[in-house]
Amino acid sequence: QVQLVESGGGLVQPGGSLSLSCTASVSGFSVYHMAWYRQAPGKQRELVASITNGGKTNYADSVKGRFTISRDNSKNTVFLQMSSLKPEDTALYSCNRAPESTSRWSWGQGTQVTVSS
């Protein structure tokens, strides 16, 4: 059973920045394509950004130019650097295997990001 542990969320003012981390307890982390997702209250979970096992990245249009996804395979960790945050970025952020993967692991607890003045 793979465990995903997200951290780094919090309350930030509009225009602020946050850096999220997600560590996976899995062998061979480097072979997996990974992604960050978010779910706002009353909405479906959506893809925010993904990164392949080769380091190629992809972003939702709503976060392009503001968010950066990266990974450190030596630490089994994927990161999401968020800047110029907007109130509409408020959501529970979770990581998991990327959408093109054949399956996804059980979801972790996520980390809450709240953008508000």
OpenMM code with the backbone's topology and positions (N, CA, C; nanometers):
from openmm import Vec3, app, unit

residues = "GLN VAL GLN LEU VAL GLU SER GLY GLY GLY LEU VAL GLN PRO GLY GLY SER LEU SER LEU SER CYS THR ALA SER VAL SER GLY PHE SER VAL TYR HIS MET ALA TRP TYR ARG GLN ALA PRO GLY LYS GLN ARG GLU LEU VAL ALA SER ILE THR ASN GLY GLY LYS THR ASN TYR ALA ASP SER VAL LYS GLY ARG PHE THR ILE SER ARG ASP ASN SER LYS ASN THR VAL PHE LEU GLN MET SER SER LEU LYS PRO GLU ASP THR ALA LEU TYR SER CYS ASN ARG ALA PRO GLU SER THR SER ARG TRP SER TRP GLY GLN GLY THR GLN VAL THR VAL SER SER".split()
positions = [
    Vec3(0.0849, -0.1187, 0.0000),
    Vec3(0.0000, 0.0000, 0.0000),
    Vec3(0.0889, 0.1242, 0.0000),
    Vec3(0.0789, 0.2018, -0.1088),
    Vec3(0.1587, 0.3233, -0.1181),
    Vec3(0.0942, 0.4318, -0.0342),
    Vec3(0.1748, 0.5013, 0.0431),
    Vec3(0.1257, 0.6149, 0.1207),
    Vec3(0.1769, 0.7451, 0.0605),
    Vec3(0.0855, 0.8393, 0.0464),
    Vec3(0.1188, 0.9719, -0.0036),
    Vec3(0.0993, 1.0717, 0.1105),
    Vec3(0.2021, 1.1512, 0.1359),
    Vec3(0.1946, 1.2494, 0.2436),
    Vec3(0.2247, 1.3876, 0.1880),
    Vec3(0.1211, 1.4724, 0.1876),
    Vec3(0.1346, 1.6086, 0.1371),
    Vec3(0.1536, 1.7063, 0.2527),
    Vec3(0.2257, 1.8138, 0.2255),
    Vec3(0.2471, 1.9166, 0.3271),
    Vec3(0.2761, 2.0490, 0.2602),
    Vec3(0.2711, 2.1559, 0.3420),
    Vec3(0.3080, 2.2870, 0.2931),
    Vec3(0.1942, 2.3845, 0.2719),
    Vec3(0.0708, 2.3369, 0.2859),
    Vec3(-0.0425, 2.4257, 0.2667),
    Vec3(-0.0557, 2.5263, 0.3798),
    Vec3(-0.1523, 2.6170, 0.3636),
    Vec3(-0.1763, 2.7163, 0.4659),
    Vec3(-0.2634, 2.8279, 0.4154),
    Vec3(-0.2713, 2.9318, 0.4952),
    Vec3(-0.3481, 3.0518, 0.4613),
    Vec3(-0.2519, 3.1578, 0.4080),
    Vec3(-0.2835, 3.2110, 0.2923),
    Vec3(-0.1972, 3.3108, 0.2297),
    Vec3(-0.2833, 3.4189, 0.1666),
    Vec3(-0.2299, 3.5385, 0.1617),
    Vec3(-0.3029, 3.6490, 0.0998),
    Vec3(-0.2931, 3.6411, -0.0517),
    Vec3(-0.3892, 3.6979, -0.1219),
    Vec3(-0.3797, 3.7030, -0.2682),
    Vec3(-0.2473, 3.7656, -0.3115),
    Vec3(-0.1863, 3.7043, -0.4123),
    Vec3(-0.0560, 3.7490, -0.4580),
    Vec3(0.0597, 3.6816, -0.3888),
    Vec3(0.0323, 3.6049, -0.2860),
    Vec3(0.1365, 3.5383, -0.2099),
    Vec3(0.1832, 3.4088, -0.2738),
    Vec3(0.2734, 3.3409, -0.2035),
    Vec3(0.3335, 3.2180, -0.2545),
    Vec3(0.3293, 3.1079, -0.1485),
    Vec3(0.3271, 2.9848, -0.1964),
    Vec3(0.3370, 2.8672, -0.1110),
    Vec3(0.4123, 2.7593, -0.1865),
    Vec3(0.4772, 2.6718, -0.1099),
    Vec3(0.5461, 2.5592, -0.1705),
    Vec3(0.4951, 2.4309, -0.1069),
    Vec3(0.4416, 2.3432, -0.1891),
    Vec3(0.3863, 2.2170, -0.1422),
    Vec3(0.4844, 2.1026, -0.1707),
    Vec3(0.4784, 2.0012, -0.0841),
    Vec3(0.5593, 1.8812, -0.1025),
    Vec3(0.4719, 1.7584, -0.0882),
    Vec3(0.5093, 1.6541, -0.1573),
    Vec3(0.4385, 1.5268, -0.1473),
    Vec3(0.5412, 1.4142, -0.1559),
    Vec3(0.5421, 1.3308, -0.0544),
    Vec3(0.6352, 1.2191, -0.0500),
    Vec3(0.5584, 1.0878, -0.0612),
    Vec3(0.6098, 1.0002, -0.1448),
    Vec3(0.5454, 0.8713, -0.1687),
    Vec3(0.6309, 0.7584, -0.1123),
    Vec3(0.5663, 0.6701, -0.0395),
    Vec3(0.6375, 0.5549, 0.0169),
    Vec3(0.6304, 0.4397, -0.0819),
    Vec3(0.7104, 0.4468, -0.1862),
    Vec3(0.7064, 0.3473, -0.2925),
    Vec3(0.8473, 0.3261, -0.3454),
    Vec3(0.8766, 0.2024, -0.3802),
    Vec3(1.0051, 0.1729, -0.4430),
    Vec3(0.9978, 0.2112, -0.5900),
    Vec3(1.1096, 0.2554, -0.6422),
    Vec3(1.1119, 0.2887, -0.7836),
    Vec3(1.0322, 0.4125, -0.8191),
    Vec3(1.0313, 0.5079, -0.7282),
    Vec3(0.9519, 0.6308, -0.7500),
    Vec3(0.9861, 0.6955, -0.8831),
    Vec3(1.1097, 0.6881, -0.9229),
    Vec3(1.1544, 0.7602, -1.0426),
    Vec3(1.0851, 0.7148, -1.1704),
    Vec3(1.0251, 0.5983, -1.1735),
    Vec3(0.9626, 0.5503, -1.2977),
    Vec3(0.8221, 0.6047, -1.3157),
    Vec3(0.7669, 0.6618, -1.2108),
    Vec3(0.6264, 0.7043, -1.2166),
    Vec3(0.6111, 0.8482, -1.2643),
    Vec3(0.5098, 0.8673, -1.3509),
    Vec3(0.4662, 1.0025, -1.3840),
    Vec3(0.3805, 1.0502, -1.2676),
    Vec3(0.4032, 1.1728, -1.2218),
    Vec3(0.3339, 1.2228, -1.1037),
    Vec3(0.2568, 1.3500, -1.1352),
    Vec3(0.1635, 1.3840, -1.0474),
    Vec3(0.0815, 1.5026, -1.0707),
    Vec3(0.0287, 1.5587, -0.9395),
    Vec3(-0.0061, 1.6846, -0.9455),
    Vec3(-0.0786, 1.7506, -0.8380),
    Vec3(-0.2223, 1.7736, -0.8864),
    Vec3(-0.3147, 1.7503, -0.7965),
    Vec3(-0.4562, 1.7721, -0.8213),
    Vec3(-0.5099, 1.8643, -0.7108),
    Vec3(-0.6275, 1.9213, -0.7357),
    Vec3(-0.6913, 2.0000, -0.6303),
    Vec3(-0.8427, 1.9845, -0.6387),
    Vec3(-0.9048, 2.0017, -0.5246),
    Vec3(-1.0502, 1.9923, -0.5185),
    Vec3(-1.1019, 2.1027, -0.4281),
    Vec3(-1.1804, 2.1904, -0.4873),
    Vec3(-1.2434, 2.2978, -0.4119),
    Vec3(-1.3791, 2.2492, -0.3619),
    Vec3(-1.4310, 2.3102, -0.2560),
    Vec3(-1.5607, 2.2680, -0.2021),
    Vec3(-1.6692, 2.2716, -0.3090),
    Vec3(-1.7424, 2.1629, -0.3204),
    Vec3(-1.8514, 2.1571, -0.4152),
    Vec3(-1.8106, 2.1348, -0.5588),
    Vec3(-1.6820, 2.1136, -0.5819),
    Vec3(-1.6339, 2.0931, -0.7188),
    Vec3(-1.5625, 1.9599, -0.7306),
    Vec3(-1.5474, 1.9160, -0.8555),
    Vec3(-1.4750, 1.7911, -0.8796),
    Vec3(-1.3246, 1.8147, -0.8697),
    Vec3(-1.2540, 1.7083, -0.8397),
    Vec3(-1.1083, 1.7155, -0.8384),
    Vec3(-1.0585, 1.7460, -0.9795),
    Vec3(-0.9597, 1.8337, -0.9885),
    Vec3(-0.9051, 1.8697, -1.1184),
    Vec3(-0.7531, 1.8589, -1.1174),
    Vec3(-0.6992, 1.8347, -1.2346),
    Vec3(-0.5550, 1.8264, -1.2517),
    Vec3(-0.4955, 1.9667, -1.2510),
    Vec3(-0.3915, 1.9857, -1.1741),
    Vec3(-0.3235, 2.1147, -1.1675),
    Vec3(-0.1964, 2.1132, -1.2524),
    Vec3(-0.1140, 2.0109, -1.2322),
    Vec3(0.0129, 2.0024, -1.3038),
    Vec3(0.0624, 1.8588, -1.2987),
    Vec3(0.1390, 1.8206, -1.3990),
    Vec3(0.1959, 1.6863, -1.4016),
    Vec3(0.3411, 1.6918, -1.4453),
    Vec3(0.4134, 1.5869, -1.4100),
    Vec3(0.5542, 1.5766, -1.4477),
    Vec3(0.5831, 1.4314, -1.4808),
    Vec3(0.6441, 1.4076, -1.5957),
    Vec3(0.6735, 1.2706, -1.6364),
    Vec3(0.7969, 1.2188, -1.5629),
    Vec3(0.8246, 1.0913, -1.5825),
    Vec3(0.9438, 1.0355, -1.5200),
    Vec3(1.0712, 1.0930, -1.5815),
    Vec3(1.0556, 1.1565, -1.6962),
    Vec3(1.1690, 1.2218, -1.7607),
    Vec3(1.1788, 1.3696, -1.7307),
    Vec3(1.0839, 1.4222, -1.6544),
    Vec3(1.0878, 1.5619, -1.6160),
    Vec3(1.0072, 1.6571, -1.7020),
    Vec3(0.9334, 1.6050, -1.7989),
    Vec3(0.8488, 1.6911, -1.8822),
    Vec3(0.7270, 1.7321, -1.8015),
    Vec3(0.6944, 1.8616, -1.8068),
    Vec3(0.5857, 1.9142, -1.7261),
    Vec3(0.4676, 1.9605, -1.8098),
    Vec3(0.3527, 1.9639, -1.7454),
    Vec3(0.2316, 2.0107, -1.8103),
    Vec3(0.1460, 2.0786, -1.7040),
    Vec3(0.0753, 2.1855, -1.7448),
    Vec3(-0.0010, 2.2639, -1.6489),
    Vec3(-0.1418, 2.2918, -1.6982),
    Vec3(-0.2339, 2.3018, -1.6041),
    Vec3(-0.3666, 2.3504, -1.6362),
    Vec3(-0.3538, 2.4963, -1.6781),
    Vec3(-0.4399, 2.5377, -1.7706),
    Vec3(-0.4328, 2.6752, -1.8195),
    Vec3(-0.4456, 2.7761, -1.7058),
    Vec3(-0.5231, 2.7415, -1.6057),
    Vec3(-0.5497, 2.8358, -1.4968),
    Vec3(-0.4278, 2.8644, -1.4095),
    Vec3(-0.3241, 2.7799, -1.4184),
    Vec3(-0.2074, 2.7995, -1.3320),
    Vec3(-0.0786, 2.8219, -1.4112),
    Vec3(-0.0856, 2.8175, -1.5412),
    Vec3(0.0344, 2.8366, -1.6232),
    Vec3(0.0983, 2.9700, -1.5928),
    Vec3(0.2295, 2.9663, -1.5770),
    Vec3(0.3041, 3.0878, -1.5487),
    Vec3(0.3072, 3.1254, -1.4021),
    Vec3(0.2275, 3.0559, -1.3200),
    Vec3(0.2232, 3.0867, -1.1770),
    Vec3(0.2719, 2.9701, -1.0912),
    Vec3(0.2480, 2.8485, -1.1378),
    Vec3(0.2847, 2.7281, -1.0613),
    Vec3(0.3974, 2.6550, -1.1332),
    Vec3(0.4829, 2.5899, -1.0535),
    Vec3(0.5908, 2.5090, -1.1084),
    Vec3(0.5963, 2.3747, -1.0363),
    Vec3(0.5886, 2.2673, -1.1137),
    Vec3(0.5994, 2.1335, -1.0572),
    Vec3(0.7415, 2.0823, -1.0782),
    Vec3(0.7933, 2.0120, -0.9801),
    Vec3(0.9270, 1.9539, -0.9914),
    Vec3(0.9319, 1.8279, -0.9063),
    Vec3(1.0404, 1.7546, -0.9166),
    Vec3(1.0522, 1.6303, -0.8398),
    Vec3(1.1959, 1.6072, -0.7987),
    Vec3(1.2112, 1.5353, -0.6878),
    Vec3(1.3418, 1.4915, -0.6403),
    Vec3(1.3310, 1.3412, -0.6183),
    Vec3(1.3770, 1.2636, -0.7146),
    Vec3(1.3605, 1.1183, -0.7076),
    Vec3(1.4399, 1.0578, -0.5916),
    Vec3(1.5464, 1.1225, -0.5509),
    Vec3(1.6263, 1.0700, -0.4396),
    Vec3(1.5498, 1.0771, -0.3075),
    Vec3(1.4473, 1.1623, -0.3050),
    Vec3(1.3658, 1.1785, -0.1842),
    Vec3(1.2224, 1.1328, -0.2041),
    Vec3(1.1949, 1.0687, -0.3184),
    Vec3(1.0575, 1.0224, -0.3471),
    Vec3(0.9566, 1.1351, -0.3319),
    Vec3(0.9936, 1.2540, -0.3742),
    Vec3(0.9118, 1.3717, -0.3477),
    Vec3(0.8838, 1.4511, -0.4745),
    Vec3(0.7608, 1.4990, -0.4837),
    Vec3(0.7211, 1.5904, -0.5899),
    Vec3(0.6788, 1.7215, -0.5230),
    Vec3(0.7137, 1.8312, -0.5873),
    Vec3(0.6894, 1.9641, -0.5321),
    Vec3(0.5948, 2.0443, -0.6211),
    Vec3(0.5297, 2.1410, -0.5597),
    Vec3(0.4499, 2.2375, -0.6358),
    Vec3(0.4776, 2.3754, -0.5778),
    Vec3(0.5487, 2.4561, -0.6544),
    Vec3(0.5758, 2.5929, -0.6141),
    Vec3(0.4661, 2.6804, -0.6729),
    Vec3(0.3956, 2.7516, -0.5855),
    Vec3(0.2820, 2.8323, -0.6280),
    Vec3(0.3104, 2.9790, -0.5969),
    Vec3(0.2895, 3.0644, -0.6945),
    Vec3(0.3080, 3.2081, -0.6743),
    Vec3(0.1901, 3.2825, -0.7349),
    Vec3(0.1826, 3.4115, -0.7061),
    Vec3(0.0712, 3.4948, -0.7539),
    Vec3(-0.0624, 3.4274, -0.7271),
    Vec3(-0.0773, 3.3775, -0.6071),
    Vec3(-0.1970, 3.3016, -0.5729),
    Vec3(-0.3215, 3.3879, -0.5759),
    Vec3(-0.4317, 3.3249, -0.6169),
    Vec3(-0.5608, 3.3920, -0.6293),
    Vec3(-0.6622, 3.3212, -0.5390),
    Vec3(-0.7679, 3.3896, -0.5009),
    Vec3(-0.8706, 3.3243, -0.4186),
    Vec3(-0.9248, 3.1968, -0.4822),
    Vec3(-0.9312, 3.1939, -0.6137),
    Vec3(-0.9826, 3.0749, -0.6820),
    Vec3(-0.8867, 2.9564, -0.6779),
    Vec3(-0.7660, 2.9761, -0.6253),
    Vec3(-0.6738, 2.8647, -0.6046),
    Vec3(-0.7024, 2.7917, -0.4740),
    Vec3(-0.7941, 2.8439, -0.3953),
    Vec3(-0.8297, 2.7807, -0.2686),
    Vec3(-0.8872, 2.6417, -0.2934),
    Vec3(-0.8254, 2.5412, -0.2309),
    Vec3(-0.8671, 2.4020, -0.2517),
    Vec3(-0.7820, 2.3111, -0.1638),
    Vec3(-0.8220, 2.1836, -0.1618),
    Vec3(-0.7405, 2.0788, -0.1014),
    Vec3(-0.6509, 2.0227, -0.2110),
    Vec3(-0.5217, 2.0307, -0.1918),
    Vec3(-0.4248, 1.9873, -0.2919),
    Vec3(-0.3708, 1.8494, -0.2547),
    Vec3(-0.3694, 1.7617, -0.3549),
    Vec3(-0.3211, 1.6252, -0.3347),
    Vec3(-0.2326, 1.5857, -0.4517),
    Vec3(-0.1440, 1.4924, -0.4265),
    Vec3(-0.0623, 1.4400, -0.5359),
    Vec3(-0.0981, 1.2938, -0.5596),
    Vec3(-0.0639, 1.2459, -0.6773),
    Vec3(-0.0866, 1.1058, -0.7127),
    Vec3(-0.0203, 1.0805, -0.8469),
    Vec3(-0.0348, 0.9622, -0.8959),
    Vec3(0.0166, 0.9321, -1.0281),
    Vec3(-0.0578, 1.0174, -1.1310),
    Vec3(0.0108, 1.0470, -1.2391),
    Vec3(-0.0453, 1.1343, -1.3418),
    Vec3(-0.1627, 1.0670, -1.4130),
    Vec3(-0.2488, 1.1459, -1.4783),
    Vec3(-0.3697, 1.0913, -1.5410),
    Vec3(-0.3423, 0.9836, -1.6451),
    Vec3(-0.2291, 0.9911, -1.7137),
    Vec3(-0.2018, 0.8916, -1.8175),
    Vec3(-0.1595, 0.7568, -1.7599),
    Vec3(-0.1434, 0.7494, -1.6295),
    Vec3(-0.1061, 0.6241, -1.5655),
    Vec3(-0.2222, 0.5249, -1.5704),
    Vec3(-0.1919, 0.3989, -1.5626),
    Vec3(-0.2957, 0.2953, -1.5705),
    Vec3(-0.3826, 0.2909, -1.4460),
    Vec3(-0.3306, 0.3393, -1.3387),
    Vec3(-0.4078, 0.3417, -1.2147),
    Vec3(-0.3507, 0.4497, -1.1239),
    Vec3(-0.4226, 0.4758, -1.0170),
    Vec3(-0.3752, 0.5714, -0.9173),
    Vec3(-0.3678, 0.5042, -0.7812),
    Vec3(-0.2791, 0.5510, -0.6993),
    Vec3(-0.2686, 0.5027, -0.5625),
    Vec3(-0.3808, 0.5600, -0.4755),
    Vec3(-0.3973, 0.5048, -0.3593),
    Vec3(-0.4941, 0.5613, -0.2652),
    Vec3(-0.4537, 0.7043, -0.2319),
    Vec3(-0.5510, 0.7906, -0.2225),
    Vec3(-0.5238, 0.9309, -0.1963),
    Vec3(-0.4758, 0.9528, -0.0527),
    Vec3(-0.3846, 1.0464, -0.0379),
    Vec3(-0.3417, 1.0877, 0.0944),
    Vec3(-0.4406, 1.1862, 0.1538),
    Vec3(-0.4012, 1.2492, 0.2618),
    Vec3(-0.4927, 1.3417, 0.3290),
    Vec3(-0.4977, 1.4772, 0.2596),
    Vec3(-0.4020, 1.5040, 0.1741),
    Vec3(-0.3978, 1.6331, 0.1061),
    Vec3(-0.3489, 1.7442, 0.1981),
    Vec3(-0.3319, 1.8617, 0.1389),
    Vec3(-0.2925, 1.9787, 0.2165),
    Vec3(-0.3774, 2.0973, 0.1715),
    Vec3(-0.4369, 2.1654, 0.2671),
    Vec3(-0.5322, 2.2726, 0.2366),
    Vec3(-0.4592, 2.4023, 0.2048),
    Vec3(-0.4983, 2.4619, 0.0952),
    Vec3(-0.4484, 2.5938, 0.0563),
    Vec3(-0.5667, 2.6893, 0.0557),
    Vec3(-0.5551, 2.7960, 0.1317),
    Vec3(-0.6599, 2.8962, 0.1381),
    Vec3(-0.5998, 3.0321, 0.1043),
    Vec3(-0.6553, 3.0945, 0.0015),
    Vec3(-0.6071, 3.2255, -0.0429),
    Vec3(-0.7150, 3.3275, -0.0099),
    Vec3(-0.6846, 3.4126, 0.0845),
    Vec3(-0.7851, 3.5073, 0.1313),
    Vec3(-0.7175, 3.6241, 0.1999),
    Vec3(-0.7797, 3.7413, 0.1861),
    Vec3(-0.7289, 3.8587, 0.2556),
    Vec3(-0.7990, 3.8748, 0.3898),
] * unit.nanometer
topology = app.Topology()
chain = topology.addChain("A")
for resn in residues:
    res = topology.addResidue(resn, chain)
    for name in ("N", "CA", "C"):
        topology.addAtom(name, app.Element.getBySymbol(name[0]), res)
